[in-house]
Structure formats: structure tokens, C-alpha cells
């Protein structure tokens, strides 16, 4: 299964450890994660040298080609919100997970579309459990 992982870059990187664990978990389950590099500590340097138009075209192609999107939304990000919207518009299943107690947009929390799941977690292990639940749900469709 091809999973587009979405996370904050310019909005802040304080959740980078969680991003890395989610991507590692997905890959350990045999998932293809074209955006795995976004979880890496040196991603900001790598992405700065890529032209914005190239990033847009690349990421849109990855969303188009994915089976589902998993977005860590604890840190607000314009790009992550945009990617979620595009994925939903294309009928892709989307999991938005966030650390309990963090402020999350009501646009996400109030979304009742059939393809989106918004789930909180207290620990990284619980976040990985949310990912597993989502993967099982979409595999059974």
C-alpha cells in the first residue's frame, strides 16, 4: 500500500520524533511512503534547495498515486491542510492524528466526511495504534 505521510515543515518541527516513528512503523509494515524524507531531521535543508513549483508538482503526483494519507496535525501547517483537502477531494482515505491537548483546527475536528478520521493520542505508541486501526479499516473496504 502506498501511504502519503504529511507533517509540518515550516510550521515547526517539534514533533519530528513522532513523525519519524510513524514513518518507520509504516515502512516496517511494508508500506511505501514516498514522503518518508519529511520525517528526517535534515529535511529543511533538503527542501530549501527544491523549487516550490517542483515541490508542488511532486507532492500532487504523490497524493494522486497514494492509497491513503496519514497526517500528523499537532503542529498547524498550511501545507498539511492543503494536502488533506486535496486528498479528500480525490476520495482518498485520510487519517489526521494529533497529540491530545493540542489545539487542532475545528475544520478538521468538525469534518464528518466518510473518508476522514481525526484521532488523538497520548503517547507515540497510541499514535501507532491509531495508524494500525486506520490501515486495517481501509484494507477491509
N, C-alpha and C positions, 0 to 999 in steps of 0.2 A: 504494500500500500504506500502511496506517495502522500506525505503529510507536509503541508506548508506550515512551518513554525514562525509565528510572528511575535516580536517583542520590541520593547523600546530601545532606540539607539540614541537619538539626540535629546529625547525627553529625560534621560537619566539612566544610569547603568547599575544602580544599587541592588538590583535583583539578578545580576549576572550569574550568581551561583545557582539560583533556581533555574534560570534559562539553560545552563549547562547540564544540570541534572535531568531536566525534561528531555532535551535533545539526546543525551546519552541513553536514557530509558527507551525512547522511541527507536533509536538505532539498535539497541540490544534486543528489541522485539522484531527486528527485521524490517523496520520501516525505512523508506527512502526519504531523507529530509534535505531537500535542496538548499534550504536556508540554514543548515547546521552552523555555518560560519558566523551567523548573527549572535550565537551564544558565546563565542570566543572572546577573550579579553582584548585581543588586538584588532577587533572588528572596526573600531572607529578609524584607525589608521588606514586599514584596507579600503573602507568605503569612501574615505575622503578623496581618494585618487580616481574614483569612478565617476564619470559624467552623470549628472542627475537624469538625463534622458535615457541613458543606458540602464540605470538602476530601475527606472520606471518600466521600461520595456521588458527587462529581465524578470522583474518581480511579477508583472502582469502575466507573463508567459508561464511562470511557475504556478501562480494561482490557477490559471486556466487548466494546467496539466495535473493539478493535485486532486486527490480523492477527498481530502478534508483539510480544514485549517484548525490549528491549535494556537491560540493567542494567550500569552501571559499578559494580563492587563492591569497589574498592580500599579505600574507607573504610567501615567497618562502619556499618550503619543498620538499625534495627528496621523502618522503613517499607519500605525496599527489599526486605528479606527477606520481609515480609508480601506485598508486591506480586508477588514471584516465586512464592510459594506459591499465591496466588490464580490467577495466570496458568496455572500448571501444572495446578491443579485443573480449570481450564476448558479444558484441552487446547491452550493457546496455545504456540507455539514460543518458547523463551526463550534468549537469549544472555547469559551472565554473563561480562564481561571484567574483567580486573584487571591492574595493573602487576606484572610479575614481581618476586618477592622480598617482596611484601606478604603479611601474614598474612590468609588468607581462611578463612572457616568451613568446617570439614570437612563440614558438612551440604550445602554447595554442591559442594565438591570431590569428595565421595563419591557424589553423586547420579547414578544411572545411568538415569534415566527417558529414554525415547526423545525427548521434546520439549525437553530442556535440553542446552545446550552451555556448558561452562565453559572459557574460553580466556585464557591470559596473554599479555601483550605487553611489549616492552621500550621501544618508542617510540610516540608518538602515531600515526605513520604505520603502524606494525604493528597498532595497535588498529583503525585504519580498514580495514586489510586483513582483520582478523578479522570486522569488521562486514560487509564485502563478501562474504566467504565464506559467512557465515550467511544473508545475503539471497539469494544465489544458491541455497543449499541449500533454503531454504523456497519459493523461486519454482519450483523443479523438482518439488515434491511434487504 
